[in-house]
Amino acid sequence: MIPSAKTIQIYLPKGNPRGASSLVSGRSTNGWIEWKNEAGKTLDSVYR
């Protein structure tokens, strides 16, 4: 995690990690590996 990074919360009804990740990054991404928690673990490693 970048020390000066800001936290953003996004709520998407019936959304998915890919859609949210793509919305934030402005490109096609795989949200399951792009999103990380404060410990640096990906969504994939935590929820799948």
SEVO-976462 format. One record per atom (N, C-alpha, C): y, z, x; residue in three letters; atom name; residue number from 1. Coordinates in pm, 1 decimal. Layout:
N
{y = Y; z = Z; x = X; code = Ala; site = CA; pos = NUM}
...
END
This chain:
48
{y = -117.7; z = 0.0; x = 83.9; code = Met; site = N; pos = 1}
{y = 0.0; z = 0.0; x = 0.0; code = Met; site = CA; pos = 1}
{y = 124.5; z = 0.0; x = 88.7; code = Met; site = C; pos = 1}
{y = 220.6; z = -78.9; x = 52.9; code = Ile; site = N; pos = 2}
{y = 345.8; z = -86.1; x = 126.2; code = Ile; site = CA; pos = 2}
{y = 430.9; z = 35.1; x = 86.8; code = Ile; site = C; pos = 2}
{y = 478.7; z = 113.0; x = 183.4; code = Pro; site = N; pos = 3}
{y = 554.8; z = 234.4; x = 151.0; code = Pro; site = CA; pos = 3}
{y = 674.3; z = 213.3; x = 59.1; code = Pro; site = C; pos = 3}
{y = 741.7; z = 100.6; x = 70.0; code = Ser; site = N; pos = 4}
{y = 860.0; z = 77.2; x = -12.0; code = Ser; site = CA; pos = 4}
{y = 828.2; z = 3.4; x = -141.8; code = Ser; site = C; pos = 4}
{y = 699.3; z = -19.7; x = -168.8; code = Ala; site = N; pos = 5}
{y = 659.8; z = -92.3; x = -289.7; code = Ala; site = CA; pos = 5}
{y = 690.6; z = -11.0; x = -414.3; code = Ala; site = C; pos = 5}
{y = 721.8; z = -78.4; x = -521.0; code = Lys; site = N; pos = 6}
{y = 748.6; z = -12.1; x = -648.5; code = Lys; site = CA; pos = 6}
{y = 628.6; z = -31.0; x = -739.7; code = Lys; site = C; pos = 6}
{y = 607.4; z = 63.3; x = -828.3; code = Thr; site = N; pos = 7}
{y = 496.9; z = 56.3; x = -922.1; code = Thr; site = CA; pos = 7}
{y = 542.5; z = -11.6; x = -1049.3; code = Thr; site = C; pos = 7}
{y = 459.9; z = -102.3; x = -1098.1; code = Ile; site = N; pos = 8}
{y = 487.7; z = -173.3; x = -1222.6; code = Ile; site = CA; pos = 8}
{y = 371.2; z = -148.6; x = -1317.5; code = Ile; site = C; pos = 8}
{y = 402.4; z = -111.0; x = -1440.3; code = Gln; site = N; pos = 9}
{y = 298.4; z = -96.5; x = -1541.5; code = Gln; site = CA; pos = 9}
{y = 312.8; z = -211.6; x = -1638.9; code = Gln; site = C; pos = 9}
{y = 201.4; z = -279.0; x = -1664.5; code = Ile; site = N; pos = 10}
{y = 201.5; z = -391.9; x = -1755.9; code = Ile; site = CA; pos = 10}
{y = 97.6; z = -364.3; x = -1863.7; code = Ile; site = C; pos = 10}
{y = 137.5; z = -378.8; x = -1987.5; code = Tyr; site = N; pos = 11}
{y = 45.6; z = -360.3; x = -2098.3; code = Tyr; site = CA; pos = 11}
{y = 27.1; z = -494.7; x = -2167.8; code = Tyr; site = C; pos = 11}
{y = -93.5; z = -546.2; x = -2164.5; code = Leu; site = N; pos = 12}
{y = -124.7; z = -672.5; x = -2229.4; code = Leu; site = CA; pos = 12}
{y = -231.5; z = -646.5; x = -2334.5; code = Leu; site = C; pos = 12}
{y = -200.2; z = -667.0; x = -2460.6; code = Pro; site = N; pos = 13}
{y = -301.8; z = -645.5; x = -2562.7; code = Pro; site = CA; pos = 13}
{y = -420.2; z = -739.6; x = -2540.5; code = Pro; site = C; pos = 13}
{y = -538.3; z = -682.9; x = -2529.8; code = Lys; site = N; pos = 14}
{y = -660.5; z = -760.0; x = -2504.8; code = Lys; site = CA; pos = 14}
{y = -644.3; z = -850.7; x = -2383.6; code = Lys; site = C; pos = 14}
{y = -559.8; z = -811.7; x = -2291.6; code = Gly; site = N; pos = 15}
{y = -537.1; z = -891.0; x = -2172.0; code = Gly; site = CA; pos = 15}
{y = -648.8; z = -872.8; x = -2071.1; code = Gly; site = C; pos = 15}
{y = -634.4; z = -938.4; x = -1961.7; code = Asn; site = N; pos = 16}
{y = -732.8; z = -925.0; x = -1855.6; code = Asn; site = CA; pos = 16}
{y = -659.3; z = -914.4; x = -1722.7; code = Asn; site = C; pos = 16}
{y = -725.4; z = -864.0; x = -1620.8; code = Pro; site = N; pos = 17}
{y = -660.0; z = -847.4; x = -1491.3; code = Pro; site = CA; pos = 17}
{y = -607.6; z = -977.6; x = -1431.8; code = Pro; site = C; pos = 17}
{y = -678.5; z = -1087.3; x = -1457.8; code = Arg; site = N; pos = 18}
{y = -634.5; z = -1215.3; x = -1402.2; code = Arg; site = CA; pos = 18}
{y = -501.2; z = -1257.6; x = -1461.3; code = Arg; site = C; pos = 18}
{y = -487.7; z = -1245.7; x = -1592.0; code = Gly; site = N; pos = 19}
{y = -363.0; z = -1284.9; x = -1657.5; code = Gly; site = CA; pos = 19}
{y = -245.1; z = -1203.1; x = -1609.5; code = Gly; site = C; pos = 19}
{y = -265.1; z = -1072.3; x = -1597.2; code = Ala; site = N; pos = 20}
{y = -156.6; z = -985.5; x = -1551.2; code = Ala; site = CA; pos = 20}
{y = -122.1; z = -1015.0; x = -1405.8; code = Ala; site = C; pos = 20}
{y = -223.1; z = -1034.7; x = -1323.1; code = Ser; site = N; pos = 21}
{y = -200.6; z = -1064.0; x = -1182.0; code = Ser; site = CA; pos = 21}
{y = -126.7; z = -1196.2; x = -1164.5; code = Ser; site = C; pos = 21}
{y = -166.9; z = -1294.6; x = -1240.7; code = Ser; site = N; pos = 22}
{y = -101.2; z = -1425.2; x = -1233.6; code = Ser; site = CA; pos = 22}
{y = 42.8; z = -1417.4; x = -1282.3; code = Ser; site = C; pos = 22}
{y = 66.9; z = -1336.4; x = -1386.2; code = Leu; site = N; pos = 23}
{y = 201.8; z = -1319.7; x = -1438.4; code = Leu; site = CA; pos = 23}
{y = 293.6; z = -1259.1; x = -1332.6; code = Leu; site = C; pos = 23}
{y = 246.3; z = -1158.1; x = -1264.6; code = Val; site = N; pos = 24}
{y = 328.4; z = -1089.8; x = -1164.7; code = Val; site = CA; pos = 24}
{y = 347.9; z = -1173.6; x = -1039.1; code = Val; site = C; pos = 24}
{y = 241.2; z = -1240.2; x = -993.1; code = Ser; site = N; pos = 25}
{y = 249.6; z = -1314.0; x = -866.7; code = Ser; site = CA; pos = 25}
{y = 307.5; z = -1454.3; x = -882.8; code = Ser; site = C; pos = 25}
{y = 300.8; z = -1508.2; x = -1005.0; code = Gly; site = N; pos = 26}
{y = 352.0; z = -1643.0; x = -1027.8; code = Gly; site = CA; pos = 26}
{y = 257.7; z = -1751.5; x = -981.3; code = Gly; site = C; pos = 26}
{y = 132.4; z = -1714.4; x = -958.0; code = Arg; site = N; pos = 27}
{y = 31.4; z = -1812.9; x = -916.9; code = Arg; site = CA; pos = 27}
{y = -103.0; z = -1770.9; x = -973.6; code = Arg; site = C; pos = 27}
{y = -199.7; z = -1857.8; x = -967.5; code = Ser; site = N; pos = 28}
{y = -333.1; z = -1825.9; x = -1015.5; code = Ser; site = CA; pos = 28}
{y = -400.5; z = -1729.2; x = -918.8; code = Ser; site = C; pos = 28}
{y = -445.9; z = -1616.0; x = -970.2; code = Thr; site = N; pos = 29}
{y = -509.2; z = -1514.4; x = -886.1; code = Thr; site = CA; pos = 29}
{y = -628.7; z = -1453.0; x = -957.0; code = Thr; site = C; pos = 29}
{y = -709.9; z = -1383.5; x = -881.3; code = Asn; site = N; pos = 30}
{y = -820.7; z = -1308.1; x = -937.0; code = Asn; site = CA; pos = 30}
{y = -777.8; z = -1162.4; x = -942.1; code = Asn; site = C; pos = 30}
{y = -738.9; z = -1115.6; x = -1059.5; code = Gly; site = N; pos = 31}
{y = -689.0; z = -980.4; x = -1075.6; code = Gly; site = CA; pos = 31}
{y = -789.0; z = -872.8; x = -1041.1; code = Gly; site = C; pos = 31}
{y = -918.6; z = -903.4; x = -1052.9; code = Trp; site = N; pos = 32}
{y = -1020.1; z = -802.9; x = -1019.6; code = Trp; site = CA; pos = 32}
{y = -1015.9; z = -764.3; x = -872.6; code = Trp; site = C; pos = 32}
{y = -967.7; z = -854.7; x = -787.0; code = Ile; site = N; pos = 33}
{y = -958.9; z = -819.5; x = -644.4; code = Ile; site = CA; pos = 33}
{y = -814.3; z = -801.4; x = -597.4; code = Ile; site = C; pos = 33}
{y = -717.8; z = -855.1; x = -673.1; code = Glu; site = N; pos = 34}
{y = -577.6; z = -842.7; x = -634.5; code = Glu; site = CA; pos = 34}
{y = -520.2; z = -704.7; x = -666.7; code = Glu; site = C; pos = 34}
{y = -555.9; z = -649.0; x = -784.0; code = Trp; site = N; pos = 35}
{y = -503.2; z = -518.2; x = -823.0; code = Trp; site = CA; pos = 35}
{y = -576.1; z = -409.3; x = -748.0; code = Trp; site = C; pos = 35}
{y = -499.2; z = -317.4; x = -691.0; code = Lys; site = N; pos = 36}
{y = -556.2; z = -205.8; x = -615.7; code = Lys; site = CA; pos = 36}
{y = -489.6; z = -75.9; x = -660.1; code = Lys; site = C; pos = 36}
{y = -567.5; z = 31.6; x = -655.9; code = Asn; site = N; pos = 37}
{y = -510.3; z = 161.9; x = -689.7; code = Asn; site = CA; pos = 37}
{y = -445.6; z = 222.9; x = -566.6; code = Asn; site = C; pos = 37}
{y = -395.2; z = 345.1; x = -580.0; code = Glu; site = N; pos = 38}
{y = -324.3; z = 408.8; x = -468.8; code = Glu; site = CA; pos = 38}
{y = -413.6; z = 431.6; x = -348.0; code = Glu; site = C; pos = 38}
{y = -543.9; z = 440.4; x = -370.1; code = Ala; site = N; pos = 39}
{y = -638.8; z = 460.4; x = -260.4; code = Ala; site = CA; pos = 39}
{y = -677.5; z = 327.9; x = -194.5; code = Ala; site = C; pos = 39}
{y = -626.6; z = 216.6; x = -247.9; code = Gly; site = N; pos = 40}
{y = -657.2; z = 85.8; x = -192.3; code = Gly; site = CA; pos = 40}
{y = -784.5; z = 22.6; x = -245.6; code = Gly; site = C; pos = 40}
{y = -844.7; z = 82.7; x = -349.6; code = Lys; site = N; pos = 41}
{y = -967.2; z = 27.8; x = -407.9; code = Lys; site = CA; pos = 41}
{y = -931.6; z = -74.8; x = -515.0; code = Lys; site = C; pos = 41}
{y = -1005.2; z = -185.0; x = -517.6; code = Thr; site = N; pos = 42}
{y = -980.5; z = -290.8; x = -615.0; code = Thr; site = CA; pos = 42}
{y = -1033.0; z = -250.7; x = -752.6; code = Thr; site = C; pos = 42}
{y = -983.3; z = -319.6; x = -856.0; code = Leu; site = N; pos = 43}
{y = -1035.6; z = -297.4; x = -990.3; code = Leu; site = CA; pos = 43}
{y = -1185.2; z = -325.2; x = -994.9; code = Leu; site = C; pos = 43}
{y = -1227.4; z = -427.5; x = -923.8; code = Asp; site = N; pos = 44}
{y = -1368.4; z = -464.0; x = -921.1; code = Asp; site = CA; pos = 44}
{y = -1453.7; z = -349.1; x = -869.6; code = Asp; site = C; pos = 44}
{y = -1411.5; z = -284.3; x = -763.8; code = Ser; site = N; pos = 45}
{y = -1491.9; z = -176.3; x = -705.9; code = Ser; site = CA; pos = 45}
{y = -1489.2; z = -50.0; x = -791.7; code = Ser; site = C; pos = 45}
{y = -1385.8; z = -32.6; x = -872.5; code = Val; site = N; pos = 46}
{y = -1374.4; z = 87.9; x = -955.7; code = Val; site = CA; pos = 46}
{y = -1440.5; z = 70.3; x = -1090.7; code = Val; site = C; pos = 46}
{y = -1420.9; z = -45.5; x = -1155.8; code = Tyr; site = N; pos = 47}
{y = -1464.3; z = -62.9; x = -1293.7; code = Tyr; site = CA; pos = 47}
{y = -1585.7; z = -151.5; x = -1315.7; code = Tyr; site = C; pos = 47}
{y = -1631.4; z = -223.1; x = -1217.4; code = Arg; site = N; pos = 48}
{y = -1748.1; z = -310.2; x = -1238.2; code = Arg; site = CA; pos = 48}
{y = -1868.9; z = -253.3; x = -1172.1; code = Arg; site = C; pos = 48}
END
